[in-house]
Amino acid sequence: MSAPTLETRALSRSFGALQAVGEVSLRVEPGELRAVIGPNGAGKTTFFHLVSGVLRPTAGEVLFRGETVSSLPAHARCRRGMSRTFQITSLFPELSVLENVRMAIQAKEGGNNRVLGGRALLARTEAAAREALGFVNLGDRAAAPASTLPHGDQRLLEIAMALAQKPEMLLLDEPTQGLASEETAATAALVRRISRERRVTILLVEHDMDVVFNVADRISVLHFGALIAEGSPAEIRRNVEVQKAYLGDAD
């Protein structure tokens, strides 16, 4: 039996007396699109930071493709095949859209493509960047400064930057935050398309329940830092504990 792409074992994180995440154990299988949901203060962001390497756990461990990565920083996890976006857009606003994606590729490869590898390497990374931009329908904005993109397109640019790193696992932190309804629907469709066409395992933290129930294969629910339920979208909708904690009492 192959190892899951992501596994957490009794993963915990405390800030002084506050336990933000408490003994969360879950498995995300290869190719799965897993959503993590919960009310404000449930520990979703802290859990996401623990998985991606922004924070280190107080206890427990994170395994990626069967190997522990609990002590590795975020950039080292990226080089192993784990890429992420952020809840707050994180771009280089003074650089072009294309250069932002090329910088993401450089970050994974750990080198300065302007110095190392010459024209062949520059051409390869530019081609990879343009391919990622085309996938998210930003190919015609490649030369524009990132700062000139509307908010929705900046979110798409972040996804392109993560995709250009050719991840085995993509971590999406609130990708529809601040988007209009049409942009939200388009982003949800893009996430599903990435899962289908790129065969990338996806961990999605998302507040929009329409997006979650429309795109996720399975859903994990956090409440006060604890994992209270897991299952298919249909199972989560029917779960009485989830209804009381987050979705609202059933009619």
C-alpha atoms as one frame of an Amber mdcrd trajectory, in Angstrom:
protein
   0.000   0.000   0.000   1.445   3.354  -1.042   1.981   6.110   1.507  -0.467
   9.023   1.582   0.764  12.243   0.039   0.192  14.005   3.364  -0.230  12.576
   6.833  -0.392  14.336  10.180  -0.018  12.353  13.387  -1.355  13.907  16.602
  -0.253  17.279  15.237  -0.410  19.967  17.909   0.596  23.585  18.359   0.305
  25.709  21.477   0.907  29.409  22.000   1.521  29.662  25.733  -1.596  28.328
  27.448  -3.624  28.398  24.221  -3.729  25.179  22.229  -4.526  26.278  18.675
  -4.279  22.774  17.184  -4.696  19.664  19.298  -3.657  16.181  18.206  -4.989
  16.380  14.639  -4.403  13.164  12.695  -5.449  12.889   9.060  -4.372  11.320
   5.762  -4.637  12.861   2.301  -4.260  10.321  -0.476  -2.496  10.933  -3.824
  -4.682  12.920  -6.191  -7.232  13.810  -3.513  -8.765  17.261  -3.156  -9.204
  17.713   0.597 -10.887  20.751   2.135 -10.352  21.862   5.731 -13.185  23.908
   7.206 -14.283  25.265  10.563 -15.562  28.407  12.266 -13.318  31.381  13.032
 -10.771  30.386  15.656 -11.009  26.694  14.767  -7.271  26.429  14.094  -7.411
  26.187  10.290  -4.693  28.749   9.597  -2.413  27.360  12.290  -2.905  23.839
  10.933  -2.095  25.076   7.423   1.069  26.786   8.679   2.133  23.564  10.403
   1.660  21.540   7.228   3.494  24.042   5.031   6.375  24.680   7.414   5.648
  28.262   8.423   5.245  26.988  11.997   6.759  24.012  13.780   4.562  21.755
  15.897   4.627  21.658  19.669   3.966  17.924  19.372   3.155  15.376  16.692
   4.513  15.228  13.164   3.886  15.982   9.506   4.752  13.367   6.888   5.007
  14.067   3.169   5.035  11.014   0.891   5.790   8.826   3.901   8.762  10.836
   5.204   8.673  13.168   8.185   9.135  16.838   7.325   8.204  18.268  10.724
  11.565  19.977  11.216  11.931  21.283   7.650  11.282  24.969   6.888   8.807
  25.995   4.212  11.373  26.404   1.418  12.723  22.898   1.985   9.221  21.442
   1.809   8.688  23.355  -1.417  11.760  21.717  -2.951  10.346  18.324  -1.996
   7.155  19.057  -3.906   4.846  21.044  -1.623   3.752  24.487  -2.868   1.284
  26.926  -1.325  -0.615  30.167  -1.729  -1.406  32.572   1.097  -4.630  34.004
   2.517  -3.195  37.484   1.972  -1.843  37.915  -1.542   1.954  37.587  -1.532
   3.491  38.959  -4.739   6.388  41.109  -5.940   4.280  44.107  -7.042   7.079
  45.951  -8.849   7.914  42.944 -11.050   5.987  41.841 -14.117   3.473  39.028
 -13.957   5.923  36.801 -15.831   8.830  37.680 -13.533   6.733  36.804 -10.485
   6.234  33.304 -11.825   9.888  32.958 -12.796  10.870  34.009  -9.262   8.704
  31.214  -7.887  10.509  28.704 -10.106  13.868  30.081  -8.955  12.822  29.750
  -5.320  12.107  26.056  -5.722  15.301  25.357  -7.650  17.370  27.288  -5.128
  19.439  29.235  -7.633  19.666  32.625  -9.258  18.629  32.036 -12.858  20.050
  35.382 -13.921  23.537  34.163 -13.046  23.517  30.378 -13.172  22.728  28.344
 -16.262  22.837  31.092 -18.870  20.345  31.640 -21.662  19.185  28.036 -21.849
  18.047  28.077 -18.236  16.419  31.478 -18.640  14.546  30.201 -21.685  13.398
  27.076 -19.861  12.115  28.948 -16.823  10.376  31.528 -19.018   8.648  28.783
 -20.975   7.491  27.131 -17.740   6.248  30.467 -16.435   4.303  31.216 -19.611
   2.747  27.760 -19.549   1.519  28.273 -15.973   0.136  31.704 -16.827  -1.686
  30.270 -19.824  -3.255  27.588 -17.637  -4.848  30.227 -15.379  -5.762  32.493
 -18.332  -3.250  35.230 -17.546  -1.026  34.708 -20.592  -1.985  38.051 -22.098
  -0.956  39.894 -18.919   2.596  38.511 -18.742   4.317  41.870 -19.291   2.089
  43.865 -16.934   3.387  44.853 -13.483   1.781  42.610 -10.877   0.609  45.690
  -8.991  -1.681  46.640 -11.888  -3.702  43.426 -11.785  -7.134  43.509 -10.165
  -7.452  41.513  -6.959  -9.011  38.488  -8.655  -6.184  38.239 -11.164  -3.605
  38.617  -8.394  -5.116  35.539  -6.743  -4.812  33.696 -10.061  -1.198  34.829
 -10.356  -0.435  33.291  -6.969  -1.914  30.003  -8.149   0.180  30.210 -11.335
   3.312  30.776  -9.233   2.559  27.677  -7.179   1.739  25.568 -10.253   4.947
  26.609 -12.008   6.873  24.890  -9.219   5.433  21.553 -10.450   4.223  20.489
  -7.008   3.019  17.065  -6.010   0.867  18.784  -3.402  -0.721  22.214  -3.674
  -1.804  24.033  -0.501  -4.460  26.678  -1.181  -5.209  29.095   1.651  -8.572
  30.854   1.131  -8.147  31.254  -2.661 -11.567  32.934  -3.089 -11.194  35.462
  -0.288 -12.323  38.917  -1.406 -13.549  37.746  -4.813 -16.835  38.630  -6.477
 -19.310  35.805  -7.099 -18.297  35.292 -10.741 -14.605  35.279  -9.829 -15.295
  32.824  -7.018 -17.045  30.428  -9.394 -14.200  30.701 -11.907 -11.565  30.071
  -9.219 -13.469  27.046  -7.915 -13.604  25.656 -11.453  -9.857  26.265 -11.822
  -9.106  24.401  -8.583 -11.132  21.425  -9.784  -9.391  21.585 -13.178  -5.963
  21.555 -11.507  -6.995  18.461  -9.578  -8.324  16.699 -12.669  -5.811  17.666
 -15.314  -2.607  18.086 -13.310  -3.255  15.143 -10.957  -2.027  17.319  -8.109
  -3.018  16.493  -4.533  -4.701  19.577  -3.068  -5.262  20.726   0.503  -7.751
  23.594   0.510  -8.637  25.875   3.412 -11.751  27.774   2.405 -14.553  29.751
   4.059 -17.028  29.629   1.161 -19.112  26.510   1.743 -20.514  26.510  -1.801
 -16.950  26.224  -3.093 -16.061  23.516  -0.571 -19.064  21.322  -1.248 -18.721
  21.720  -5.018 -15.015  20.910  -5.372 -13.836  18.763  -2.450 -13.509  14.989
  -2.582 -13.366  14.834   1.222 -13.722  17.397   3.994 -12.041  17.637   7.403
 -13.722  19.815  10.041 -11.806  21.563  12.827 -13.429  23.050  15.930 -11.437
  24.632  18.769  -8.293  23.080  17.299  -9.649  19.527  17.250 -10.676  17.369
  14.310 -14.377  16.661  14.881 -15.399  15.070  11.566 -14.162  13.794   8.209
 -16.044  12.514   5.207 -17.496  13.189   1.793 -19.395  16.448   1.224 -22.679
  14.570   1.608 -21.543  12.997   4.877 -20.398  16.333   6.272 -23.710  17.991
   5.367 -25.549  15.307   7.371 -23.211  15.318  10.345 -25.105  16.592  13.395
 -21.958  17.660  15.264 -20.758  19.698  12.277 -24.169  21.323  11.898 -24.084
  22.466  15.517 -20.474  23.624  15.423 -20.333  25.312  12.046 -23.029  24.827
   9.414 -26.007  25.709  11.601 -28.720  23.413  12.924 -30.549  21.370  10.334
 -34.094  22.429   9.536
